[in-house]
Amino acid sequence: MRQPKAAISIVVFFALAAVMMAVVSVKMSPLDRNDSAFVVQEPYLRSSMPTSTTAAAFMDLRNQTGTDDRLIAARSSLSGRIELHSHSEDANGVMRMGQIEGGVPLADGASHAFARGGDHLMFMGLEAPLVQGQLVPVTLVFEQAGEVEITIPVDLER
Ligand SMILES: [Cu+2]
């Protein structure tokens, strides 16, 4: 009975390979195809309530293109528009968020953190509630590199 055993080990191998590829694609994102690119680490998208029509995306974005660049816009079919937002404290100690004027500069070799309480990609006018684990294609628009496609997973538990 050699045959079934071999078949099972092949199935196990492919299952393991699939799991490993899934982990890599979530952690490192598809941008990481080569050394001269933008690298997106730990991207996630969340909304504060299930009924929210807005959501915020966070990630670590690194420029490894060899050219100084600037993130000027982002787009997704999921929402009417995406704005680049920052958080800041006003004179009365109230946190406010607003658009980042002129985009986010990213010198070659530099990285920029989009993180809770700080800069984020603000999805406005969501057409449907986000679903945990949903993979959202997003287009980042850079001044020099042009359009770069990334995938951001929804994580409502972060
Ligand atoms: Cu915002």
Backbone and ligand atoms as CSV (ligand in chain L), in Angstrom:
chain,resi,resn,atom,element,x,y,z
A,1,MET,N,N,0.840,-1.206,0.000
A,1,MET,CA,C,0.000,0.000,0.000
A,1,MET,C,C,0.871,1.251,0.000
A,2,ARG,N,N,1.761,1.370,-0.951
A,2,ARG,CA,C,2.640,2.531,-1.033
A,2,ARG,C,C,1.891,3.762,-1.554
A,3,GLN,N,N,1.075,3.508,-2.550
A,3,GLN,CA,C,0.447,4.618,-3.282
A,3,GLN,C,C,-0.302,5.624,-2.384
A,4,PRO,N,N,-1.242,5.155,-1.534
A,4,PRO,CA,C,-2.006,6.128,-0.745
A,4,PRO,C,C,-1.107,6.959,0.176
A,5,LYS,N,N,-0.100,6.351,0.737
A,5,LYS,CA,C,0.767,7.073,1.654
A,5,LYS,C,C,1.479,8.227,0.939
A,6,ALA,N,N,1.972,7.926,-0.245
A,6,ALA,CA,C,2.635,8.963,-1.030
A,6,ALA,C,C,1.668,10.089,-1.372
A,7,ALA,N,N,0.442,9.705,-1.734
A,7,ALA,CA,C,-0.558,10.713,-2.090
A,7,ALA,C,C,-0.836,11.629,-0.907
A,8,ILE,N,N,-0.935,11.028,0.276
A,8,ILE,CA,C,-1.217,11.833,1.471
A,8,ILE,C,C,-0.071,12.807,1.749
A,9,SER,N,N,1.163,12.327,1.612
A,9,SER,CA,C,2.263,13.240,1.935
A,9,SER,C,C,2.343,14.384,0.926
A,10,ILE,N,N,1.928,14.121,-0.307
A,10,ILE,CA,C,1.892,15.222,-1.292
A,10,ILE,C,C,0.836,16.241,-0.905
A,11,VAL,N,N,-0.329,15.750,-0.472
A,11,VAL,CA,C,-1.396,16.665,-0.047
A,11,VAL,C,C,-0.930,17.506,1.137
A,12,VAL,N,N,-0.267,16.867,2.104
A,12,VAL,CA,C,0.221,17.595,3.280
A,12,VAL,C,C,1.220,18.659,2.852
A,13,PHE,N,N,2.089,18.292,1.919
A,13,PHE,CA,C,3.092,19.251,1.437
A,13,PHE,C,C,2.429,20.487,0.840
A,14,PHE,N,N,1.433,20.267,-0.019
A,14,PHE,CA,C,0.789,21.418,-0.661
A,14,PHE,C,C,-0.002,22.247,0.338
A,15,ALA,N,N,-0.605,21.589,1.327
A,15,ALA,CA,C,-1.340,22.323,2.356
A,15,ALA,C,C,-0.383,23.212,3.131
A,16,LEU,N,N,0.768,22.671,3.492
A,16,LEU,CA,C,1.771,23.447,4.225
A,16,LEU,C,C,2.260,24.621,3.392
A,17,ALA,N,N,2.519,24.354,2.115
A,17,ALA,CA,C,2.995,25.412,1.222
A,17,ALA,C,C,1.961,26.529,1.131
A,18,ALA,N,N,0.687,26.160,1.059
A,18,ALA,CA,C,-0.380,27.156,0.964
A,18,ALA,C,C,-0.428,28.012,2.225
A,19,VAL,N,N,-0.291,27.374,3.380
A,19,VAL,CA,C,-0.313,28.110,4.650
A,19,VAL,C,C,0.861,29.084,4.707
A,20,MET,N,N,2.042,28.605,4.322
A,20,MET,CA,C,3.221,29.471,4.381
A,20,MET,C,C,3.086,30.653,3.435
A,21,MET,N,N,2.556,30.429,2.244
A,21,MET,CA,C,2.385,31.521,1.292
A,21,MET,C,C,1.382,32.531,1.808
A,22,ALA,N,N,0.325,32.059,2.481
A,22,ALA,CA,C,-0.678,32.959,3.031
A,22,ALA,C,C,-0.039,33.859,4.084
A,23,VAL,N,N,0.776,33.285,4.949
A,23,VAL,CA,C,1.447,34.057,5.998
A,23,VAL,C,C,2.334,35.122,5.371
A,24,VAL,N,N,3.106,34.733,4.377
A,24,VAL,CA,C,4.010,35.677,3.721
A,24,VAL,C,C,3.235,36.820,3.075
A,25,SER,N,N,2.122,36.493,2.410
A,25,SER,CA,C,1.421,37.553,1.690
A,25,SER,C,C,0.748,38.531,2.643
A,26,VAL,N,N,0.339,38.073,3.817
A,26,VAL,CA,C,-0.264,38.984,4.780
A,26,VAL,C,C,0.805,39.841,5.440
A,27,LYS,N,N,1.913,39.231,5.831
A,27,LYS,CA,C,2.956,39.973,6.546
A,27,LYS,C,C,3.729,40.912,5.639
A,28,MET,N,N,4.029,40.463,4.440
A,28,MET,CA,C,4.953,41.229,3.620
A,28,MET,C,C,4.277,41.928,2.442
A,29,SER,N,N,3.052,41.590,2.132
A,29,SER,CA,C,2.325,42.238,1.048
A,29,SER,C,C,2.998,42.048,-0.320
A,30,PRO,N,N,2.216,42.117,-1.364
A,30,PRO,CA,C,2.714,41.795,-2.708
A,30,PRO,C,C,3.761,42.757,-3.252
A,31,LEU,N,N,3.898,43.914,-2.626
A,31,LEU,CA,C,4.870,44.891,-3.111
A,31,LEU,C,C,6.288,44.373,-3.049
A,32,ASP,N,N,6.466,43.410,-2.156
A,32,ASP,CA,C,7.799,42.953,-1.832
A,32,ASP,C,C,8.357,41.996,-2.881
A,33,ARG,N,N,8.046,42.222,-4.149
A,33,ARG,CA,C,8.486,41.284,-5.181
A,33,ARG,C,C,9.986,41.357,-5.416
A,34,ASN,N,N,10.555,42.520,-5.299
A,34,ASN,CA,C,11.992,42.601,-5.514
A,34,ASN,C,C,12.596,43.630,-4.563
A,35,ASP,N,N,13.901,43.801,-4.660
A,35,ASP,CA,C,14.582,44.671,-3.718
A,35,ASP,C,C,14.343,46.150,-4.018
A,36,SER,N,N,14.132,46.477,-5.295
A,36,SER,CA,C,13.933,47.878,-5.638
A,36,SER,C,C,12.450,48.160,-5.794
A,37,ALA,N,N,11.795,48.418,-4.669
A,37,ALA,CA,C,10.359,48.620,-4.692
A,37,ALA,C,C,9.934,49.323,-3.411
A,38,PHE,N,N,8.648,49.501,-3.299
A,38,PHE,CA,C,8.106,49.924,-2.020
A,38,PHE,C,C,7.781,48.673,-1.219
A,39,VAL,N,N,8.096,48.701,0.046
A,39,VAL,CA,C,7.812,47.555,0.902
A,39,VAL,C,C,6.754,47.960,1.922
A,40,VAL,N,N,5.686,47.176,1.966
A,40,VAL,CA,C,4.603,47.434,2.911
A,40,VAL,C,C,4.630,46.365,3.980
A,41,GLN,N,N,4.747,46.784,5.221
A,41,GLN,CA,C,4.772,45.791,6.291
A,41,GLN,C,C,3.583,45.966,7.224
A,42,GLU,N,N,3.028,44.827,7.622
A,42,GLU,CA,C,1.908,44.759,8.552
A,42,GLU,C,C,0.776,45.736,8.234
A,43,PRO,N,N,0.278,45.670,6.990
A,43,PRO,CA,C,-0.863,46.527,6.673
A,43,PRO,C,C,-2.147,45.960,7.282
A,44,TYR,N,N,-3.021,46.821,7.747
A,44,TYR,CA,C,-4.354,46.374,8.129
A,44,TYR,C,C,-5.335,47.528,8.034
A,45,LEU,N,N,-6.590,47.153,7.855
A,45,LEU,CA,C,-7.671,48.117,7.687
A,45,LEU,C,C,-8.734,47.819,8.722
A,46,ARG,N,N,-9.204,48.846,9.393
A,46,ARG,CA,C,-10.244,48.619,10.397
A,46,ARG,C,C,-11.216,49.788,10.451
A,47,SER,N,N,-12.413,49.520,10.930
A,47,SER,CA,C,-13.349,50.594,11.232
A,47,SER,C,C,-13.730,50.448,12.696
A,48,SER,N,N,-14.127,51.554,13.307
A,48,SER,CA,C,-14.355,51.520,14.753
A,48,SER,C,C,-15.654,50.804,15.111
A,49,MET,N,N,-16.637,50.852,14.214
A,49,MET,CA,C,-17.898,50.151,14.466
A,49,MET,C,C,-18.349,49.429,13.204
A,50,PRO,N,N,-19.104,48.339,13.357
A,50,PRO,CA,C,-19.548,47.587,12.174
A,50,PRO,C,C,-20.362,48.440,11.212
A,51,THR,N,N,-21.047,49.450,11.738
A,51,THR,CA,C,-21.910,50.279,10.889
A,51,THR,C,C,-21.179,51.488,10.293
A,52,SER,N,N,-19.889,51.631,10.623
A,52,SER,CA,C,-19.130,52.789,10.144
A,52,SER,C,C,-19.090,52.853,8.626
A,53,THR,N,N,-19.162,54.058,8.109
A,53,THR,CA,C,-18.958,54.236,6.669
A,53,THR,C,C,-17.557,54.775,6.396
A,54,THR,N,N,-16.752,54.857,7.450
A,54,THR,CA,C,-15.346,55.217,7.274
A,54,THR,C,C,-14.481,54.128,7.895
A,55,ALA,N,N,-13.230,54.069,7.450
A,55,ALA,CA,C,-12.284,53.100,7.998
A,55,ALA,C,C,-10.889,53.687,7.860
A,56,ALA,N,N,-9.958,53.156,8.616
A,56,ALA,CA,C,-8.594,53.663,8.545
A,56,ALA,C,C,-7.631,52.511,8.300
A,57,ALA,N,N,-6.643,52.766,7.453
A,57,ALA,CA,C,-5.633,51.745,7.153
A,57,ALA,C,C,-4.292,52.179,7.736
A,58,PHE,N,N,-3.573,51.183,8.253
A,58,PHE,CA,C,-2.281,51.414,8.889
A,58,PHE,C,C,-1.252,50.468,8.281
A,59,MET,N,N,-0.008,50.901,8.263
A,59,MET,CA,C,1.063,50.067,7.704
A,59,MET,C,C,2.388,50.775,7.904
A,60,ASP,N,N,3.429,50.051,7.643
A,60,ASP,CA,C,4.747,50.643,7.573
A,60,ASP,C,C,5.160,50.634,6.109
A,61,LEU,N,N,5.431,51.792,5.566
A,61,LEU,CA,C,5.725,51.914,4.138
A,61,LEU,C,C,7.172,52.339,3.948
A,62,ARG,N,N,7.941,51.501,3.253
A,62,ARG,CA,C,9.369,51.793,3.045
A,62,ARG,C,C,9.671,51.991,1.563
A,63,ASN,N,N,10.466,52.997,1.284
A,63,ASN,CA,C,10.876,53.285,-0.093
A,63,ASN,C,C,12.223,52.647,-0.380
A,64,GLN,N,N,12.211,51.606,-1.228
A,64,GLN,CA,C,13.472,50.969,-1.645
A,64,GLN,C,C,13.624,51.044,-3.156
A,65,THR,N,N,13.085,52.116,-3.730
A,65,THR,CA,C,13.090,52.228,-5.190
A,65,THR,C,C,14.388,52.814,-5.721
A,66,GLY,N,N,15.177,53.442,-4.834
A,66,GLY,CA,C,16.390,54.111,-5.296
A,66,GLY,C,C,16.137,55.561,-5.688
A,67,THR,N,N,14.901,56.003,-5.533
A,67,THR,CA,C,14.527,57.375,-5.915
A,67,THR,C,C,13.685,58.001,-4.801
A,68,ASP,N,N,13.978,59.229,-4.455
A,68,ASP,CA,C,13.122,59.941,-3.507
A,68,ASP,C,C,11.730,60.067,-4.109
A,69,ASP,N,N,10.726,59.902,-3.282
A,69,ASP,CA,C,9.372,59.923,-3.825
A,69,ASP,C,C,8.413,60.537,-2.815
A,70,ARG,N,N,7.157,60.538,-3.170
A,70,ARG,CA,C,6.133,61.144,-2.320
A,70,ARG,C,C,4.806,60.448,-2.580
A,71,LEU,N,N,4.168,59.987,-1.511
A,71,LEU,CA,C,2.832,59.398,-1.646
A,71,LEU,C,C,1.837,60.537,-1.749
A,72,ILE,N,N,1.132,60.623,-2.886
A,72,ILE,CA,C,0.238,61.776,-3.067
A,72,ILE,C,C,-1.247,61.412,-3.026
A,73,ALA,N,N,-1.563,60.130,-3.205
A,73,ALA,CA,C,-2.981,59.752,-3.186
A,73,ALA,C,C,-3.126,58.250,-3.016
A,74,ALA,N,N,-4.340,57.819,-2.733
A,74,ALA,CA,C,-4.650,56.391,-2.655
A,74,ALA,C,C,-6.088,56.203,-3.123
A,75,ARG,N,N,-6.346,55.013,-3.690
A,75,ARG,CA,C,-7.688,54.725,-4.214
A,75,ARG,C,C,-8.066,53.288,-3.911
A,76,SER,N,N,-9.358,53.049,-3.764
A,76,SER,CA,C,-9.857,51.685,-3.609
A,76,SER,C,C,-11.274,51.634,-4.145
A,77,SER,N,N,-11.627,50.504,-4.736
A,77,SER,CA,C,-12.999,50.379,-5.238
A,77,SER,C,C,-13.988,50.235,-4.085
A,78,LEU,N,N,-13.442,50.035,-2.879
A,78,LEU,CA,C,-14.275,49.802,-1.704
A,78,LEU,C,C,-14.965,51.069,-1.203
A,79,SER,N,N,-14.342,52.208,-1.432
A,79,SER,CA,C,-14.918,53.441,-0.910
A,79,SER,C,C,-14.798,54.554,-1.931
A,80,GLY,N,N,-15.643,55.552,-1.778
A,80,GLY,CA,C,-15.671,56.679,-2.701
A,80,GLY,C,C,-14.317,57.330,-2.842
A,81,ARG,N,N,-13.659,57.556,-1.691
A,81,ARG,CA,C,-12.310,58.126,-1.774
A,81,ARG,C,C,-11.505,57.771,-0.534
A,82,ILE,N,N,-10.192,57.912,-0.696
A,82,ILE,CA,C,-9.272,57.708,0.421
A,82,ILE,C,C,-8.487,59.003,0.604
A,83,GLU,N,N,-8.444,59.489,1.834
A,83,GLU,CA,C,-7.653,60.685,2.124
A,83,GLU,C,C,-6.459,60.297,2.991
A,84,LEU,N,N,-5.346,61.011,2.790
A,84,LEU,CA,C,-4.184,60.831,3.656
A,84,LEU,C,C,-4.389,61.749,4.854
A,85,HIS,N,N,-4.512,61.144,6.028
A,85,HIS,CA,C,-4.816,61.922,7.234
A,85,HIS,C,C,-3.687,61.879,8.250
A,86,SER,N,N,-3.622,62.945,9.033
A,86,SER,CA,C,-2.756,62.924,10.210
A,86,SER,C,C,-3.605,63.283,11.419
A,87,HIS,N,N,-3.142,62.884,12.579
A,87,HIS,CA,C,-3.767,63.268,13.839
A,87,HIS,C,C,-2.920,64.351,14.471
A,88,SER,N,N,-3.540,65.356,15.011
A,88,SER,CA,C,-2.763,66.331,15.775
A,88,SER,C,C,-3.633,66.896,16.894
A,89,GLU,N,N,-2.964,67.446,17.897
A,89,GLU,CA,C,-3.662,67.980,19.058
A,89,GLU,C,C,-3.835,69.480,18.867
A,90,ASP,N,N,-5.047,69.968,19.033
A,90,ASP,CA,C,-5.246,71.412,18.863
A,90,ASP,C,C,-4.930,72.159,20.166
A,91,ALA,N,N,-5.108,73.478,20.165
A,91,ALA,CA,C,-4.739,74.320,21.311
A,91,ALA,C,C,-5.483,73.929,22.586
A,92,ASN,N,N,-6.653,73.301,22.422
A,92,ASN,CA,C,-7.439,72.912,23.594
A,92,ASN,C,C,-7.193,71.457,24.004
A,93,GLY,N,N,-6.198,70.844,23.406
A,93,GLY,CA,C,-5.868,69.470,23.771
A,93,GLY,C,C,-6.782,68.437,23.147
A,94,VAL,N,N,-7.556,68.865,22.149
A,94,VAL,CA,C,-8.464,67.935,21.473
A,94,VAL,C,C,-7.756,67.353,20.241
A,95,MET,N,N,-7.842,66.022,20.084
A,95,MET,CA,C,-7.224,65.387,18.922
A,95,MET,C,C,-8.107,65.607,17.699
A,96,ARG,N,N,-7.496,66.077,16.642
A,96,ARG,CA,C,-8.227,66.273,15.398
A,96,ARG,C,C,-7.487,65.598,14.265
A,97,MET,N,N,-8.240,65.148,13.274
A,97,MET,CA,C,-7.545,64.613,12.110
A,97,MET,C,C,-7.883,65.443,10.886
A,98,GLY,N,N,-6.914,65.532,10.005
A,98,GLY,CA,C,-7.119,66.322,8.800
A,98,GLY,C,C,-6.197,65.843,7.712
A,99,GLN,N,N,-6.429,66.337,6.514
A,99,GLN,CA,C,-5.630,65.893,5.374
A,99,GLN,C,C,-4.185,66.359,5.501
A,100,ILE,N,N,-3.286,65.484,5.090
A,100,ILE,CA,C,-1.870,65.839,5.048
A,100,ILE,C,C,-1.646,66.660,3.780
A,101,GLU,N,N,-1.268,67.907,3.960
A,101,GLU,CA,C,-1.061,68.800,2.809
A,101,GLU,C,C,0.160,68.368,2.005
A,102,GLY,N,N,-0.002,68.207,0.713
A,102,GLY,CA,C,1.133,67.936,-0.159
A,102,GLY,C,C,1.619,66.498,-0.166
A,103,GLY,N,N,0.901,65.604,0.515
A,103,GLY,CA,C,1.277,64.195,0.509
A,103,GLY,C,C,2.357,63.860,1.517
A,104,VAL,N,N,2.793,62.601,1.486
A,104,VAL,CA,C,3.773,62.099,2.453
A,104,VAL,C,C,5.114,61.888,1.759
A,105,PRO,N,N,6.136,62.711,2.065
A,105,PRO,CA,C,7.434,62.538,1.436
A,105,PRO,C,C,8.106,61.254,1.905
A,106,LEU,N,N,8.697,60.520,0.976
A,106,LEU,CA,C,9.389,59.272,1.300
A,106,LEU,C,C,10.723,59.256,0.562
A,107,ALA,N,N,11.755,59.695,1.236
A,107,ALA,CA,C,13.085,59.682,0.623
A,107,ALA,C,C,13.509,58.239,0.378
A,108,ASP,N,N,14.405,58.039,-0.566
A,108,ASP,CA,C,14.905,56.689,-0.821
A,108,ASP,C,C,15.520,56.127,0.462
A,109,GLY,N,N,15.117,54.919,0.820
A,109,GLY,CA,C,15.636,54.271,2.017
A,109,GLY,C,C,14.862,54.602,3.286
A,110,ALA,N,N,13.967,55.572,3.198
A,110,ALA,CA,C,13.199,55.967,4.378
A,110,ALA,C,C,11.909,55.166,4.473
A,111,SER,N,N,11.370,55.089,5.695
A,111,SER,CA,C,10.054,54.476,5.842
A,111,SER,C,C,9.158,55.426,6.614
A,112,HIS,N,N,7.867,55.225,6.438
A,112,HIS,CA,C,6.887,56.084,7.098
A,112,HIS,C,C,5.867,55.193,7.799
A,113,ALA,N,N,5.631,55.491,9.062
A,113,ALA,CA,C,4.672,54.689,9.823
A,113,ALA,C,C,3.286,55.317,9.758
A,114,PHE,N,N,2.345,54.542,9.251
A,114,PHE,CA,C,0.935,54.901,9.393
A,114,PHE,C,C,0.444,54.064,10.567
A,115,ALA,N,N,0.131,54.723,11.671
A,115,ALA,CA,C,-0.140,53.979,12.904
A,115,ALA,C,C,-1.269,54.626,13.682
A,116,ARG,N,N,-1.885,53.842,14.558
A,116,ARG,CA,C,-2.985,54.339,15.389
A,116,ARG,C,C,-2.552,55.590,16.139
A,117,GLY,N,N,-3.401,56.615,16.131
A,117,GLY,CA,C,-3.094,57.865,16.801
A,117,GLY,C,C,-2.207,58.777,15.969
A,118,GLY,N,N,-1.833,58.326,14.794
A,118,GLY,CA,C,-0.965,59.125,13.924
A,118,GLY,C,C,-1.505,59.163,12.511
A,119,ASP,N,N,-0.593,59.149,11.556
A,119,ASP,CA,C,-1.005,59.203,10.154
A,119,ASP,C,C,-1.753,57.925,9.764
A,120,HIS,N,N,-2.693,58.070,8.863
A,120,HIS,CA,C,-3.445,56.909,8.387
A,120,HIS,C,C,-4.057,57.194,7.024
A,121,LEU,N,N,-4.475,56.129,6.347
A,121,LEU,CA,C,-5.234,56.262,5.101
A,121,LEU,C,C,-6.701,56.177,5.475
A,122,MET,N,N,-7.436,57.246,5.231
A,122,MET,CA,C,-8.828,57.311,5.654
A,122,MET,C,C,-9.746,56.962,4.501
A,123,PHE,N,N,-10.469,55.859,4.655
A,123,PHE,CA,C,-11.448,55.445,3.647
A,123,PHE,C,C,-12.764,56.154,3.966
A,124,MET,N,N,-13.264,56.928,3.011
A,124,MET,CA,C,-14.502,57.677,3.219
A,124,MET,C,C,-15.612,57.073,2.352
A,125,GLY,N,N,-16.813,56.957,2.922
A,125,GLY,CA,C,-17.957,56.497,2.148
A,125,GLY,C,C,-17.894,55.033,1.760
A,126,LEU,N,N,-17.651,54.164,2.757
A,126,LEU,CA,C,-17.664,52.718,2.493
A,126,LEU,C,C,-19.041,52.301,2.005
A,127,GLU,N,N,-19.060,51.453,0.989
A,127,GLU,CA,C,-20.350,51.042,0.452
A,127,GLU,C,C,-20.935,49.848,1.185
A,128,ALA,N,N,-20.093,49.097,1.904
A,128,ALA,CA,C,-20.565,47.958,2.689
A,128,ALA,C,C,-19.668,47.816,3.911
A,129,PRO,N,N,-20.183,47.196,4.983
A,129,PRO,CA,C,-19.346,47.006,6.172
A,129,PRO,C,C,-18.136,46.134,5.852
A,130,LEU,N,N,-17.033,46.387,6.528
A,130,LEU,CA,C,-15.840,45.561,6.357
A,130,LEU,C,C,-16.064,44.198,6.982
A,131,VAL,N,N,-15.476,43.183,6.381
A,131,VAL,CA,C,-15.585,41.822,6.899
A,131,VAL,C,C,-14.207,41.379,7.376
A,132,GLN,N,N,-14.159,40.854,8.577
A,132,GLN,CA,C,-12.894,40.379,9.140
A,132,GLN,C,C,-12.177,39.445,8.159
A,133,GLY,N,N,-10.919,39.724,7.883
A,133,GLY,CA,C,-10.141,38.869,6.990
A,133,GLY,C,C,-10.243,39.219,5.514
A,134,GLN,N,N,-11.175,40.088,5.173
A,134,GLN,CA,C,-11.352,40.523,3.786
A,134,GLN,C,C,-10.056,41.148,3.262
A,135,LEU,N,N,-9.698,40.820,2.017
A,135,LEU,CA,C,-8.481,41.383,1.427
A,135,LEU,C,C,-8.872,42.523,0.484
A,136,VAL,N,N,-8.390,43.712,0.786
A,136,VAL,CA,C,-8.821,44.898,0.053
A,136,VAL,C,C,-7.706,45.408,-0.864
A,137,PRO,N,N,-7.932,45.364,-2.186
A,137,PRO,CA,C,-6.935,45.922,-3.105
A,137,PRO,C,C,-6.953,47.453,-3.022
A,138,VAL,N,N,-5.764,48.015,-2.886
A,138,VAL,CA,C,-5.645,49.471,-2.786
A,138,VAL,C,C,-4.555,49.932,-3.751
A,139,THR,N,N,-4.803,51.033,-4.422
A,139,THR,CA,C,-3.804,51.630,-5.312
A,139,THR,C,C,-3.175,52.824,-4.610
A,140,LEU,N,N,-1.861,52.753,-4.414
A,140,LEU,CA,C,-1.133,53.904,-3.884
A,140,LEU,C,C,-0.587,54.681,-5.069
A,141,VAL,N,N,-0.684,56.001,-5.014
A,141,VAL,CA,C,-0.193,56.825,-6.115
A,141,VAL,C,C,1.002,57.654,-5.633
A,142,PHE,N,N,2.142,57.410,-6.282
A,142,PHE,CA,C,3.360,58.124,-5.934
A,142,PHE,C,C,3.707,59.135,-7.020
A,143,GLU,N,N,4.362,60.204,-6.605
A,143,GLU,CA,C,4.750,61.262,-7.535
A,143,GLU,C,C,5.662,60.727,-8.643
A,144,GLN,N,N,6.666,59.913,-8.258
A,144,GLN,CA,C,7.632,59.389,-9.229
A,144,GLN,C,C,7.236,58.004,-9.749
A,145,ALA,N,N,6.926,57.094,-8.856
A,145,ALA,CA,C,6.692,55.697,-9.230
A,145,ALA,C,C,5.324,55.484,-9.868
A,146,GLY,N,N,4.424,56.439,-9.698
A,146,GLY,CA,C,3.084,56.281,-10.249
A,146,GLY,C,C,2.236,55.360,-9.389
A,147,GLU,N,N,1.408,54.536,-10.029
A,147,GLU,CA,C,0.464,53.707,-9.296
A,147,GLU,C,C,1.103,52.391,-8.854
A,148,VAL,N,N,0.893,52.058,-7.594
A,148,VAL,CA,C,1.413,50.812,-7.031
A,148,VAL,C,C,0.255,50.099,-6.341
A,149,GLU,N,N,0.031,48.840,-6.747
A,149,GLU,CA,C,-1.090,48.075,-6.188
A,149,GLU,C,C,-0.646,47.329,-4.939
A,150,ILE,N,N,-1.415,47.449,-3.877
A,150,ILE,CA,C,-1.129,46.665,-2.679
A,150,ILE,C,C,-2.428,46.006,-2.202
A,151,THR,N,N,-2.301,45.084,-1.261
A,151,THR,CA,C,-3.469,44.446,-0.668
A,151,THR,C,C,-3.425,44.658,0.837
A,152,ILE,N,N,-4.530,45.146,1.376
A,152,ILE,CA,C,-4.594,45.397,2.816
A,152,ILE,C,C,-5.666,44.506,3.433
A,153,PRO,N,N,-5.318,43.629,4.363
A,153,PRO,CA,C,-6.330,42.790,4.988
A,153,PRO,C,C,-7.112,43.550,6.065
A,154,VAL,N,N,-8.399,43.238,6.163
A,154,VAL,CA,C,-9.234,43.821,7.215
A,154,VAL,C,C,-8.945,43.086,8.523
A,155,ASP,N,N,-8.618,43.855,9.562
A,155,ASP,CA,C,-8.450,43.273,10.893
A,155,ASP,C,C,-9.167,44.161,11.903
A,156,LEU,N,N,-10.377,43.743,12.266
A,156,LEU,CA,C,-11.201,44.548,13.163
A,156,LEU,C,C,-10.827,44.335,14.621
A,157,GLU,N,N,-9.919,43.410,14.864
A,157,GLU,CA,C,-9.560,43.083,16.254
A,157,GLU,C,C,-8.295,43.796,16.712
A,158,ARG,N,N,-7.685,44.568,15.817
A,158,ARG,CA,C,-6.475,45.280,16.210
A,158,ARG,C,C,-6.785,46.658,16.751
L,1,CU,CU,CU,-8.832,60.121,9.388
